[in-house]
Amino acid sequence: MPPVELLAPLAAIALGAGLIQGLSGFGSALVAVPLFALILPIETVVPLMALLGAGVSVLNLVHLRAEARLRPVARLLFGYLLGTPLGLLFLARAPEVAVLGTLGVFLCGYALLALIGRQPRANWLREWRVALGALSGTLGAAFSTNGPPVILHVAAHPEWGADRQKATLVLFLLLASVITVAAHGASGLITGEVLRLLLWSAPTLVLGTLAGLWLYTRLGNHGYQRLVFGLIFATGVLMLWRSLAGVD
């Protein structure tokens, strides 16, 4: 059992993470990782978040199983597998400040243009699935930031509708989480302590996810689009903050 003083924060953070991901299909790490890191060592937070992310993705996928399509996700995932070792080999040695700062500026700018109704016509975001998957794997391996390329790819397909967009995101993130969890397990990061924290967090994670799914059914396509771009903007701001925090 985790220390008593951690039980309430663990439950509250898991509730918030489940709510965000149940509502949007992504974003749980945006909420949970910085908060978990305030009360837990980062070597515990990373595998715990991977397990929680996989669990909430399963619940989302059950809800949207009729809209899930494996073919577009397969290309993204193939690229993800190619990009992961590249991230470990190259980007881990690259200047984190420059990489995250550049990506943060791009995400904030793209999201703001979309929110004011001037979403750029970037065909490469629609068509380059293997390349975007590779970028996702590279960023995930180097900086634990694998979501933005795939989120932008999905957001560039407004004709899919909210259910199809969310189902594509959820399926990709679930399969990526399985790869990550397997890697953590092979590296010995999934310890008994991580599993105990998972068990204590799981009930409120499920409650938060179910609440998020209920709210999602009331959003509609336009509301979901605005939510996605709002979270993209928040992700960009977080990356800029991480970049600036790394400046001496």
NUKE-355177 format. One line per 5 residues: number of its first residue (from 0); their letters; for each residue x, y, z of N, C-alpha, C. Coordinates in nm, 4 decimals, decimal comma. Example, Ala and Ser with C-alpha at 12.3 -4.5 7.8 and 13.67 -1.06 7.14 Angstrom:
// residues 2
0> as> 1,3190/-0,5690/0,7800/1,2300/-0,4500/0,7800/1,3200/-0,3300/0,7800; 1,2850/-0,2250/0,7080/1,3670/-0,1060/0,7140/1,2900/0,0030/0,7870
END
This chain:
// residues 248
0> mppve> 0,0848/-0,1207/0,0000/0,0000/0,0000/0,0000/0,0879/0,1252/0,0000; 0,0579/0,2246/-0,0863/0,1352/0,3490/-0,0859/0,1169/0,4230/0,0462; 0,2071/0,5152/0,0805/0,1893/0,5958/0,2016/0,0529/0,6640/0,2038; -0,0071/0,6717/0,3221/-0,1427/0,7246/0,3354/-0,1546/0,8652/0,2787; -0,0514/0,9463/0,2980/-0,0587/1,0859/0,2520/-0,0598/1,0979/0,0997
5> llapl> -0,0257/0,9887/0,0279/-0,0273/0,9928/-0,1173/-0,1592/0,9459/-0,1777; -0,2457/0,8825/-0,0970/-0,3651/0,8206/-0,1530/-0,4593/0,9222/-0,2166; -0,4886/1,0317/-0,1466/-0,5803/1,1325/-0,2013/-0,5230/1,1989/-0,3260; -0,3948/1,2448/-0,3255/-0,3401/1,3035/-0,4490/-0,3384/1,2056/-0,5659; -0,3037/1,0787/-0,5403/-0,3029/0,9796/-0,6471/-0,4411/0,9654/-0,7096
10> aaial> -0,5420/0,9553/-0,6240/-0,6790/0,9385/-0,6726/-0,7247/1,0607/-0,7513; -0,6932/1,1803/-0,7018/-0,7374/1,3031/-0,7683/-0,6699/1,3206/-0,9043; -0,5393/1,2927/-0,9107/-0,4668/1,3079/-1,0372/-0,5176/1,2059/-1,1392; -0,5390/1,0822/-1,0964/-0,5904/0,9795/-1,1871/-0,7304/1,0154/-1,2369; -0,8120/1,0733/-1,1507/-0,9467/1,1167/-1,1903/-0,9373/1,2217/-1,3009
15> gagli> -0,8510/1,3220/-1,2819/-0,8353/1,4262/-1,3823/-0,7800/1,3731/-1,5128; -0,6823/1,2819/-1,5046/-0,6239/1,2234/-1,6258/-0,7287/1,1445/-1,7033; -0,8081/1,0657/-1,6325/-0,9131/0,9885/-1,6982/-1,0181/1,0783/-1,7622; -1,0537/1,1865/-1,6941/-1,1542/1,2797/-1,7463/-1,1077/1,3410/-1,8790; -0,9830/1,3898/-1,8820/-0,9307/1,4530/-2,0034/-0,9225/1,3533/-2,1181
20> qglsg> -0,8699/1,2335/-2,0895/-0,8524/1,1374/-2,1984/-0,9859/1,0766/-2,2406; -1,0780/1,0602/-2,1485/-1,2105/1,0128/-2,1871/-1,2829/1,1122/-2,2751; -1,2600/1,2392/-2,2496/-1,3248/1,3454/-2,3261/-1,2624/1,3634/-2,4643; -1,1277/1,3624/-2,4708/-1,0615/1,3981/-2,5962/-0,9952/1,2810/-2,6684; -0,9638/1,1726/-2,5969/-0,8893/1,0610/-2,6552/-0,7400/1,0710/-2,6319
25> fgsal> -0,6927/1,1839/-2,5792/-0,5511/1,2028/-2,5490/-0,5424/1,3093/-2,4397; -0,4197/1,3393/-2,3974/-0,3998/1,4499/-2,3047/-0,3857/1,4126/-2,1591; -0,3988/1,2833/-2,1254/-0,3895/1,2462/-1,9839/-0,2506/1,2782/-1,9276; -0,1472/1,2544/-2,0079/-0,0113/1,2829/-1,9604/0,0106/1,4321/-1,9393; -0,0575/1,5142/-2,0191/-0,0462/1,6597/-2,0054/-0,0872/1,7028/-1,8656
30> vavpl> -0,1886/1,6355/-1,8120/-0,2383/1,6662/-1,6780/-0,1576/1,5932/-1,5711; -0,1373/1,4639/-1,5933/-0,0919/1,3781/-1,4845/0,0589/1,3812/-1,4592; 0,1394/1,3837/-1,5653/0,2843/1,3705/-1,5443/0,3409/1,4829/-1,4576; 0,3109/1,6110/-1,4865/0,3670/1,7159/-1,3996/0,3195/1,7054/-1,2547; 0,1954/1,6609/-1,2350/0,1417/1,6499/-1,0994/0,1972/1,5272/-1,0272
35> falil> 0,2028/1,4145/-1,0960/0,2624/1,2956/-1,0358/0,4080/1,3218/-0,9964; 0,4782/1,3985/-1,0806/0,6201/1,4248/-1,0538/0,6419/1,5081/-0,9277; 0,5375/1,5733/-0,8794/0,5487/1,6494/-0,7544/0,5509/1,5593/-0,6316; 0,4983/1,4372/-0,6455/0,4859/1,3499/-0,5284/0,5575/1,2157/-0,5453; 0,6043/1,1858/-0,6679/0,6679/1,0566/-0,6951/0,7971/1,0776/-0,7744
40> pietv> 0,8934/0,9861/-0,7602/1,0142/0,9934/-0,8434/0,9796/0,9752/-0,9911; 1,0521/1,0420/-1,0791/1,0209/1,0364/-1,2217/1,0356/0,8945/-1,2760; 1,1261/0,8142/-1,2185/1,1408/0,6757/-1,2658/1,0206/0,5899/-1,2294; 0,9383/0,6379/-1,1380/0,8113/0,5726/-1,1068/0,6982/0,6309/-1,1906; 0,7022/0,7610/-1,2131/0,5958/0,8289/-1,2875/0,5859/0,7772/-1,4304
45> vplma> 0,6988/0,7590/-1,4972/0,6977/0,7225/-1,6392/0,6292/0,5876/-1,6631; 0,6695/0,4789/-1,5968/0,5986/0,3520/-1,6206/0,4553/0,3524/-1,5680; 0,4297/0,4248/-1,4575/0,2930/0,4334/-1,4061/0,2018/0,4996/-1,5085; 0,2486/0,6092/-1,5699/0,1673/0,6801/-1,6679/0,1440/0,5967/-1,7919; 0,2445/0,5175/-1,8319/0,2274/0,4297/-1,9480/0,1176/0,3268/-1,9224
50> llgag> 0,1153/0,2702/-1,8030/0,0119/0,1725/-1,7680/-0,1258/0,2368/-1,7590; -0,1337/0,3539/-1,6961/-0,2614/0,4241/-1,6866/-0,3116/0,4642/-1,8251; -0,2189/0,5111/-1,9103/-0,2576/0,5501/-2,0449/-0,3125/0,4331/-2,1253; -0,2511/0,3162/-2,1101/-0,3007/0,1981/-2,1801/-0,4407/0,1616/-2,1313; -0,4628/0,1698/-2,0001/-0,5934/0,1357/-1,9447/-0,7039/0,2272/-1,9928
55> vsvln> -0,6776/0,3579/-1,9918/-0,7807/0,4524/-2,0330/-0,8052/0,4429/-2,1833; -0,7028/0,4075/-2,2608/-0,7208/0,3893/-2,4047/-0,8099/0,2684/-2,4345; -0,7982/0,1635/-2,3544/-0,8855/0,0468/-2,3720/-1,0316/0,0870/-2,3515; -1,0595/0,1630/-2,2461/-1,1974/0,2070/-2,2205/-1,2497/0,2938/-2,3348; -1,1671/0,3837/-2,3839/-1,2070/0,4674/-2,4969/-1,2342/0,3847/-2,6213
60> lvhlr> -1,1472/0,2865/-2,6464/-1,1610/0,2068/-2,7673/-1,2871/0,1203/-2,7632; -1,3209/0,0685/-2,6477/-1,4458/-0,0075/-2,6340/-1,5643/0,0805/-2,6721; -1,5606/0,2059/-2,6298/-1,6699/0,2995/-2,6585/-1,6786/0,3330/-2,8073; -1,5633/0,3351/-2,8785/-1,5600/0,3803/-3,0181/-1,5187/0,2690/-3,1141; -1,5369/0,1445/-3,0734/-1,4851/0,0327/-3,1520/-1,5417/0,0305/-3,2947
65> aearl> -1,6643/0,0793/-3,3151/-1,7237/0,0766/-3,4491/-1,6532/0,1713/-3,5455; -1,5833/0,2729/-3,4928/-1,5166/0,3723/-3,5781/-1,3673/0,3470/-3,5938; -1,3131/0,2494/-3,5224/-1,1690/0,2239/-3,5276/-1,1314/0,1612/-3,6621; -1,0258/0,2109/-3,7225/-0,9746/0,1604/-3,8495/-0,8258/0,1315/-3,8333; -0,7862/0,0077/-3,8622/-0,6468/-0,0311/-3,8389/-0,5531/0,0182/-3,9480
70> rpvar> -0,6022/0,0303/-4,0731/-0,5118/0,0591/-4,1856/-0,4343/0,1903/-4,1680; -0,4994/0,3054/-4,1420/-0,4191/0,4281/-4,1241/-0,3294/0,4228/-4,0011; -0,3755/0,3540/-3,8975/-0,2957/0,3427/-3,7756/-0,1741/0,2543/-3,7985; -0,1875/0,1529/-3,8848/-0,0757/0,0609/-3,9097/0,0444/0,1357/-3,9671; 0,0204/0,2305/-4,0575/0,1315/0,3070/-4,1150/0,1965/0,3972/-4,0093
75> llfgy> 0,1134/0,4591/-3,9276/0,1669/0,5421/-3,8197/0,2514/0,4578/-3,7246; 0,2004/0,3389/-3,6909/0,2698/0,2534/-3,5952/0,3996/0,1994/-3,6539; 0,4003/0,1687/-3,7835/0,5244/0,1249/-3,8492/0,6300/0,2350/-3,8371; 0,5907/0,3579/-3,8646/0,6834/0,4689/-3,8484/0,7281/0,4853/-3,7042; 0,6358/0,4633/-3,6103/0,6676/0,4746/-3,4669/0,7774/0,3757/-3,4284
80> llgtp> 0,7665/0,2535/-3,4789/0,8681/0,1523/-3,4500/1,0035/0,1913/-3,5098; 1,0025/0,2530/-3,6292/1,1271/0,2987/-3,6901/1,1879/0,4156/-3,6127; 1,1013/0,5054/-3,5661/1,1497/0,6265/-3,5012/1,2001/0,6072/-3,3601; 1,1501/0,5062/-3,2899/1,1877/0,4881/-3,1496/1,3382/0,4668/-3,1318; 1,4022/0,3750/-3,2041/1,5481/0,3621/-3,1864/1,6247/0,4856/-3,2335
85> lgllf> 1,5690/0,5581/-3,3327/1,6352/0,6810/-3,3766/1,6370/0,7841/-3,2643; 1,5271/0,7904/-3,1909/1,5223/0,8832/-3,0781/1,6242/0,8470/-2,9724; 1,6367/0,7189/-2,9437/1,7333/0,6750/-2,8438/1,8764/0,7012/-2,8904; 1,8983/0,6897/-3,0210/2,0345/0,7018/-3,0736/2,0768/0,8467/-3,0975; 1,9821/0,9280/-3,1505/2,0195/1,0620/-3,1935/1,9614/1,1744/-3,1077
90> larap> 1,8285/1,1792/-3,0975/1,7678/1,2960/-3,0343/1,7981/1,3064/-2,8858; 1,8291/1,1946/-2,8224/1,8663/1,2025/-2,6814/1,9918/1,2861/-2,6624; 2,0715/1,3020/-2,7692/2,1924/1,3833/-2,7623/2,1692/1,5255/-2,8161; 2,0514/1,5501/-2,8713/2,0220/1,6817/-2,9274/1,9845/1,7786/-2,8153; 1,9967/1,9097/-2,8404/1,9624/2,0079/-2,7372/1,8117/2,0105/-2,7111
95> evavl> 1,7716/1,9645/-2,5935/1,6296/1,9566/-2,5605/1,5630/2,0935/-2,5678; 1,6346/2,1973/-2,5245/1,5786/2,3328/-2,5248/1,5356/2,3720/-2,6658; 1,6227/2,3491/-2,7644/1,5927/2,3895/-2,9017/1,4802/2,3061/-2,9620; 1,4838/2,1743/-2,9405/1,3842/2,0855/-3,0006/1,2457/2,1136/-2,9429; 1,2346/2,1156/-2,8111/1,1042/2,1380/-2,7494/1,0545/2,2802/-2,7726
100> gtlgv> 1,1452/2,3766/-2,7737/1,1051/2,5146/-2,7995/1,0483/2,5307/-2,9392; 1,1160/2,4734/-3,0383/1,0680/2,4827/-3,1768/0,9331/2,4147/-3,1928; 0,9210/2,2944/-3,1366/0,7947/2,2218/-3,1460/0,6833/2,2966/-3,0724; 0,7145/2,3556/-2,9581/0,6155/2,4311/-2,8826/0,5633/2,5504/-2,9600; 0,6528/2,6249/-3,0241/0,6110/2,7404/-3,1046/0,5220/2,6952/-3,2202
105> flcgy> 0,5611/2,5851/-3,2875/0,4816/2,5347/-3,4000/0,3422/2,4939/-3,3544; 0,3332/2,4189/-3,2449/0,2035/2,3725/-3,1967/0,1136/2,4894/-3,1564; 0,1696/2,5858/-3,0837/0,0897/2,7020/-3,0411/0,0391/2,7798/-3,1617; 0,1267/2,8043/-3,2593/0,0861/2,8792/-3,3772/-0,0194/2,8072/-3,4580; 0,0005/2,6771/-3,4804/-0,0952/2,5981/-3,5583/-0,2312/2,5942/-3,4886
110> allal> -0,2302/2,5726/-3,3575/-0,3555/2,5640/-3,2840/-0,4295/2,6974/-3,2832; -0,3575/2,8070/-3,2665/-0,4226/2,9385/-3,2655/-0,4857/2,9691/-3,4011; -0,4156/2,9392/-3,5105/-0,4731/2,9602/-3,6425/-0,6006/2,8776/-3,6608; -0,5981/2,7529/-3,6147/-0,7165/2,6676/-3,6269/-0,8317/2,7202/-3,5423; -0,8023/2,7680/-3,4224/-0,9075/2,8165/-3,3327/-0,9753/2,9432/-3,3851
115> igrqp> -0,9036/3,0223/-3,4655/-0,9669/3,1415/-3,5227/-1,0205/3,1148/-3,6635; -1,0238/2,9870/-3,7016/-1,0849/2,9495/-3,8285/-0,9942/2,9581/-3,9487; -0,8635/2,9598/-3,9301/-0,7688/2,9693/-4,0409/-0,6694/2,8533/-4,0361; -0,7206/2,7329/-4,0174/-0,6340/2,6150/-4,0094/-0,5523/2,5992/-4,1376; -0,4198/2,5898/-4,1274/-0,3362/2,5785/-4,2481/-0,3688/2,4528/-4,3276
120> ranwl> -0,3587/2,4634/-4,4618/-0,3780/2,3468/-4,5489/-0,2437/2,2756/-4,5655; -0,2098/2,1949/-4,4693/-0,0812/2,1248/-4,4707/-0,1053/1,9805/-4,5139; -0,0942/1,9560/-4,6448/-0,1232/1,8223/-4,6966/-0,0302/1,7166/-4,6392; 0,0915/1,7576/-4,6036/0,1847/1,6590/-4,5488/0,1354/1,6030/-4,4160; 0,0571/1,6800/-4,3422/0,0008/1,6289/-4,2174/-0,1043/1,5214/-4,2426
125> rewrv> -0,1644/1,5222/-4,3595/-0,2647/1,4220/-4,3942/-0,2025/1,2966/-4,4546; -0,0938/1,3143/-4,5300/-0,0459/1,2069/-4,6167/0,0777/1,1340/-4,5661; 0,1623/1,1993/-4,4903/0,2911/1,1400/-4,4530/0,2788/1,0596/-4,3235; 0,2026/0,9521/-4,3277/0,1745/0,8780/-4,2045/0,2981/0,8099/-4,1481; 0,3762/0,7458/-4,2336/0,4957/0,6770/-4,1833/0,5932/0,7785/-4,1241
130> algal> 0,6130/0,8906/-4,1937/0,7055/0,9930/-4,1443/0,6570/1,0522/-4,0118; 0,5265/1,0792/-4,0013/0,4729/1,1352/-3,8770/0,4810/1,0342/-3,7636; 0,4583/0,9060/-3,7954/0,4739/0,8026/-3,6941/0,6184/0,7920/-3,6471; 0,7130/0,8054/-3,7420/0,8546/0,8014/-3,7052/0,8917/0,9200/-3,6170; 0,8388/1,0379/-3,6506/0,8640/1,1559/-3,5677/0,8052/1,1361/-3,4285
135> sgtlg> 0,6872/1,0762/-3,4216/0,6246/1,0479/-3,2929/0,7119/0,9546/-3,2092; 0,7611/0,8464/-3,2706/0,8461/0,7527/-3,1980/0,9767/0,8153/-3,1543; 1,0335/0,9005/-3,2401/1,1599/0,9657/-3,2080/1,1435/1,0612/-3,0901; 1,0388/1,1449/-3,0957/1,0137/1,2391/-2,9867/0,9781/1,1660/-2,8572; 0,9042/1,0563/-2,8698/0,8669/0,9807/-2,7506/0,9874/0,9180/-2,6835
140> aafst> 1,0769/0,8603/-2,7630/1,1953/0,7957/-2,7062/1,2902/0,8967/-2,6445; 1,3033/1,0142/-2,7089/1,4000/1,1124/-2,6622/1,3466/1,1997/-2,5500; 1,2182/1,2397/-2,5589/1,1657/1,3404/-2,4665/1,0321/1,3023/-2,4026; 0,9844/1,1761/-2,4212/0,8547/1,1315/-2,3679/0,7412/1,2214/-2,4189; 0,7476/1,2589/-2,5474/0,6480/1,3483/-2,6070/0,6085/1,2923/-2,7428
145> ngppv> 0,5328/1,1823/-2,7433/0,5053/1,1148/-2,8706/0,3745/1,1579/-2,9365; 0,2888/1,2317/-2,8665/0,1552/1,2578/-2,9164/0,1407/1,3596/-3,0276; 0,2088/1,4760/-3,0229/0,1774/1,5856/-3,1155/0,1743/1,5507/-3,2642; 0,2714/1,4764/-3,3216/0,2634/1,4506/-3,4659/0,1368/1,3764/-3,5067; 0,0962/1,2772/-3,4273/-0,0222/1,1985/-3,4619/-0,1499/1,2785/-3,4359
150> ilhva> -0,1512/1,3580/-3,3313/-0,2673/1,4430/-3,3036/-0,2891/1,5413/-3,4181; -0,1805/1,6023/-3,4675/-0,1918/1,6945/-3,5801/-0,2394/1,6215/-3,7063; -0,1918/1,4990/-3,7272/-0,2353/1,4206/-3,8428/-0,3863/1,3969/-3,8378; -0,4367/1,3586/-3,7233/-0,5801/1,3318/-3,7096/-0,6611/1,4607/-3,7230; -0,6126/1,5684/-3,6615/-0,6848/1,6963/-3,6681/-0,6891/1,7514/-3,8101
155> ahpew> -0,5974/1,7082/-3,8965/-0,5960/1,7534/-4,0356/-0,6997/1,6810/-4,1213; -0,7801/1,5941/-4,0606/-0,8867/1,5211/-4,1311/-1,0230/1,5571/-4,0725; -1,0682/1,6822/-4,0852/-1,1985/1,7181/-4,0272/-1,3149/1,6408/-4,0888; -1,2962/1,5875/-4,2110/-1,4040/1,5130/-4,2754/-1,4312/1,3792/-4,2062; -1,3400/1,3351/-4,1219/-1,3615/1,2086/-4,0518/-1,4726/1,2176/-3,9485
160> gadrq> -1,4954/1,3335/-3,8924/-1,5907/1,3455/-3,7837/-1,5261/1,3116/-3,6499; -1,5899/1,3537/-3,5413/-1,5303/1,3412/-3,4083/-1,5034/1,1957/-3,3701; -1,6003/1,1056/-3,3952/-1,5827/0,9667/-3,3541/-1,4656/0,9007/-3,4247; -1,4536/0,9231/-3,5559/-1,3443/0,8622/-3,6323/-1,2102/0,9212/-3,5885; -1,2047/1,0519/-3,5687/-1,0802/1,1143/-3,5246/-1,0366/1,0585/-3,3895
165> katlv> -1,1298/1,0564/-3,2966/-1,0958/1,0108/-3,1628/-1,0571/0,8630/-3,1630; -1,1307/0,7808/-3,2387/-1,1005/0,6375/-3,2442/-0,9617/0,6129/-3,3015; -0,9217/0,6901/-3,4039/-0,7888/0,6749/-3,4632/-0,6806/0,7095/-3,3618; -0,6998/0,8201/-3,2910/-0,6046/0,8588/-3,1871/-0,5939/0,7522/-3,0797; -0,7086/0,7068/-3,0334/-0,7114/0,6112/-2,9228/-0,6430/0,4803/-2,9624
170> lflll> -0,6721/0,4308/-3,0827/-0,6129/0,3039/-3,1267/-0,4612/0,3169/-3,1374; -0,4150/0,4275/-3,1970/-0,2704/0,4473/-3,2072/-0,2063/0,4562/-3,0690; -0,2635/0,5380/-2,9801/-0,2041/0,5569/-2,8482/-0,2056/0,4277/-2,7667; -0,3097/0,3458/-2,7842/-0,3137/0,2171/-2,7151/-0,1999/0,1270/-2,7618; -0,1838/0,1139/-2,8937/-0,0781/0,0263/-2,9452/0,0602/0,0801/-2,9092
175> asvit> 0,0760/0,2136/-2,9142/0,2036/0,2730/-2,8739/0,2302/0,2483/-2,7256; 0,1240/0,2548/-2,6440/0,1395/0,2287/-2,5001/0,1811/0,0848/-2,4737; 0,1253/-0,0086/-2,5511/0,1635/-0,1496/-2,5354/0,3129/-0,1670/-2,5633; 0,3625/-0,1013/-2,6699/0,5054/-0,1078/-2,7017/0,5878/-0,0492/-2,5876; 0,5418/0,0661/-2,5355/0,6143/0,1328/-2,4274/0,6148/0,0487/-2,3010
180> vaahg> 0,4998/-0,0080/-2,2655/0,4907/-0,0910/-2,1446/0,5809/-0,2133/-2,1578; 0,5833/-0,2742/-2,2762/0,6715/-0,3899/-2,2978/0,8178/-0,3501/-2,2792; 0,8544/-0,2318/-2,3322/0,9919/-0,1844/-2,3170/1,0253/-0,1571/-2,1704; 0,9300/-0,0978/-2,0976/0,9516/-0,0725/-1,9553/0,9657/-0,2030/-1,8779; 0,8817/-0,3004/-1,9127/0,8906/-0,4292/-1,8451/1,0241/-0,4965/-1,8687
185> asgli> 1,0702/-0,4920/-1,9939/1,1989/-0,5531/-2,0264/1,3143/-0,4815/-1,9577; 1,2954/-0,3522/-1,9285/1,4008/-0,2731/-1,8629/1,3926/-0,2785/-1,7108; 1,2935/-0,3491/-1,6575/1,2794/-0,3603/-1,5133/1,2191/-0,2387/-1,4457; 1,1542/-0,1500/-1,5231/1,0969/-0,0290/-1,4648/0,9611/-0,0533/-1,3989; 0,8920/-0,1595/-1,4393/0,7606/-0,1877/-1,3808/0,7822/-0,2730/-1,2553
190> tgevl> 0,7945/-0,2044/-1,1447/0,8245/-0,2676/-1,0165/0,6968/-0,2949/-0,9386; 0,7113/-0,3630/-0,8255/0,5974/-0,3857/-0,7378/0,5358/-0,2556/-0,6903; 0,6178/-0,1553/-0,6633/0,5672/-0,0250/-0,6203/0,4814/0,0394/-0,7287; 0,5254/0,0311/-0,8541/0,4474/0,0867/-0,9650/0,3124/0,0171/-0,9753; 0,3114/-0,1143/-0,9609/0,1854/-0,1889/-0,9702/0,0919/-0,1559/-0,8541
195> rlllw> 0,1469/-0,1347/-0,7361/0,0620/-0,0955/-0,6222/0,0009/0,0429/-0,6456; 0,0804/0,1347/-0,6959/0,0273/0,2677/-0,7270/-0,0802/0,2597/-0,8354; -0,0607/0,1714/-0,9317/-0,1593/0,1515/-1,0380/-0,2924/0,1033/-0,9807; -0,2862/0,0063/-0,8902/-0,4093/-0,0471/-0,8308/-0,4850/0,0589/-0,7534; -0,4134/0,1449/-0,6820/-0,4795/0,2493/-0,6039/-0,5332/0,3608/-0,6931
200> saptl> -0,4707/0,3809/-0,8085/-0,5147/0,4870/-0,8989/-0,6279/0,4417/-0,9911; -0,6351/0,3130/-1,0187/-0,7260/0,2617/-1,1213/-0,8734/0,2965/-1,0991; -0,9291/0,2832/-0,9769/-1,0730/0,3111/-0,9614/-1,1130/0,4527/-1,0024; -1,0362/0,5538/-0,9587/-1,0730/0,6901/-0,9967/-1,0389/0,7187/-1,1425; -0,9376/0,6503/-1,1971/-0,9093/0,6631/-1,3395/-1,0302/0,6183/-1,4216
205> vlgtl> -1,0894/0,5056/-1,3831/-1,2080/0,4540/-1,4533/-1,3248/0,5513/-1,4390; -1,3459/0,6027/-1,3185/-1,4549/0,6981/-1,2974/-1,4355/0,8233/-1,3824; -1,3131/0,8756/-1,3835/-1,2852/0,9935/-1,4636/-1,3055/0,9679/-1,6119; -1,2626/0,8518/-1,6594/-1,2783/0,8180/-1,8005/-1,4256/0,8082/-1,8382; -1,5055/0,7431/-1,7548/-1,6486/0,7303/-1,7832/-1,7167/0,8669/-1,7851
210> aglwl> -1,6759/0,9549/-1,6933/-1,7310/1,0911/-1,6933/-1,6900/1,1645/-1,8206; -1,5640/1,1476/-1,8623/-1,5180/1,2114/-1,9852/-1,5920/1,1595/-2,1076; -1,6178/1,0290/-2,1132/-1,6925/0,9716/-2,2247/-1,8348/1,0266/-2,2295; -1,8946/1,0444/-2,1134/-2,0305/1,1012/-2,1074/-2,0302/1,2447/-2,1602; -1,9319/1,3240/-2,1195/-1,9225/1,4618/-2,1677/-1,8943/1,4655/-2,3180
215> ytrlg> -1,8139/1,3710/-2,3665/-1,7797/1,3667/-2,5084/-1,9045/1,3504/-2,5950; -1,9991/1,2702/-2,5506/-2,1203/1,2470/-2,6307/-2,2033/1,3739/-2,6463; -2,1747/1,4764/-2,5674/-2,2489/1,6029/-2,5746/-2,1715/1,7136/-2,6465; -2,0547/1,6807/-2,6987/-1,9711/1,7830/-2,7615/-2,0128/1,8160/-2,9039; -2,0330/1,7148/-2,9855/-2,0534/1,7370/-3,1283/-1,9207/1,7559/-3,1998
220> nhgyq> -1,9247/1,7523/-3,3340/-1,8017/1,7604/-3,4128/-1,7281/1,8926/-3,3924; -1,8002/2,0037/-3,3967/-1,7356/2,1346/-3,3833/-1,6743/2,1506/-3,2443; -1,7479/2,1101/-3,1426/-1,6964/2,1203/-3,0064/-1,5735/2,0344/-2,9863; -1,5724/1,9150/-3,0473/-1,4560/1,8271/-3,0335/-1,3351/1,8879/-3,1030; -1,3547/1,9451/-3,2227/-1,2445/2,0096/-3,2931/-1,1821/2,1201/-3,2087
225> rlvfg> -1,2642/2,2021/-3,1467/-1,2123/2,3122/-3,0654/-1,1402/2,2595/-2,9411; -1,1922/2,1515/-2,8833/-1,1255/2,0898/-2,7689/-0,9876/2,0382/-2,8090; -0,9796/1,9703/-2,9229/-0,8520/1,9147/-2,9690/-0,7494/2,0261/-2,9885; -0,7885/2,1328/-3,0563/-0,6924/2,2403/-3,0810/-0,6585/2,3155/-2,9524; -0,7527/2,3228/-2,8590/-0,7213/2,3810/-2,7289/-0,6162/2,2999/-2,6552
230> lifat> -0,6276/2,1674/-2,6618/-0,5292/2,0814/-2,5961/-0,3954/2,0829/-2,6710; -0,3997/2,0948/-2,8040/-0,2747/2,1106/-2,8796/-0,2027/2,2376/-2,8355; -0,2792/2,3458/-2,8198/-0,2201/2,4715/-2,7742/-0,1592/2,4550/-2,6342; -0,2337/2,3875/-2,5447/-0,1822/2,3645/-2,4090/-0,0554/2,2805/-2,4124; -0,0491/2,1819/-2,5020/0,0717/2,1008/-2,5163/0,1892/2,1870/-2,5622
235> gvlml> 0,1632/2,2762/-2,6582/0,2681/2,3659/-2,7041/0,3199/2,4565/-2,5937; 0,2284/2,5097/-2,5126/0,2691/2,5951/-2,4005/0,3546/2,5169/-2,3018; 0,3148/2,3921/-2,2728/0,3923/2,3091/-2,1811/0,5329/2,2826/-2,2359; 0,5423/2,2586/-2,3657/0,6742/2,2359/-2,4252/0,7606/2,3624/-2,4187; 0,6997/2,4782/-2,4444/0,7747/2,6036/-2,4314/0,8226/2,6244/-2,2894
240> wrsla> 0,7383/2,5905/-2,1931/0,7762/2,6032/-2,0518/0,8927/2,5118/-2,0200; 0,8849/2,3868/-2,0668/0,9959/2,2939/-2,0441/1,1235/2,3425/-2,1096; 1,1104/2,4012/-2,2293/1,2264/2,4527/-2,2986/1,2890/2,5694/-2,2237; 1,2050/2,6644/-2,1812/1,2567/2,7806/-2,1097/1,3134/2,7429/-1,9739; 1,2537/2,6429/-1,9108/1,3045/2,5965/-1,7809/1,4421/2,5339/-1,7934
245> gvd> 1,4739/2,4862/-1,9155/1,6052/2,4249/-1,9364/1,7133/2,5218/-1,9753; 1,6744/2,6489/-1,9938/1,7736/2,7507/-2,0290/1,8486/2,7947/-1,9041; 1,9807/2,7942/-1,9078/2,0616/2,8349/-1,7921/2,0510/2,9861/-1,7719
END
